[in-house]
């Protein structure tokens, strides 16, 4: 069977894909699979707009592979809708999905059921996390915390230095800000 390997790490993690790929290659060697393509992503799993994911789908749609091997389902899918749509497409094209650590083989009815249950749990967990983040932000706002990116222009300091007689260039150099930042603060 000719397969494509897919590995993904999150953008905020300081991981690399090699840990996943090592295990995927070992698995394929033990099963006698021929690795046709190795595709990696360093992107959030919550988005479907990933270059590696697009490439995997292109290989599947062009029937260049018989299967896709991932370490875990959450490396490839994040939403139940996306999972179900993709698996239906894989099934229609007779492409197998293998999730090594989840021990999932979508060629069986029990495997397809298991995939749907896992997908629902992943979506549920993501929604719980989202709700917690929203509650935390609301709590911080209620306590008067100012959220968002801090201002990069110290406007009060710029005005103070100008009153002391410093030139625009002098203020720029002292505060390490742009000419425009000084100009905007003093208008």
JOMO-V887232 format. One record per helix or strand of 2 or more residues. SS is the DSSP state (H for helix, E for strand). FROM is the first residue (numbers start at 1). TO is the last residue. If there is no record, write none. Layout:
# JOMO-V887232
ss=<SS:SS>
from=<FROM:FROM>
to=<TO:TO>
This chain:
# JOMO-V887232
ss=<E:H:E:H:E:H:H:E:E:H:H:H:H>
from=<2:18:34:51:67:73:80:96:104:109:155:168:179>
to=<9:31:42:61:70:76:92:99:105:142:163:175:186>
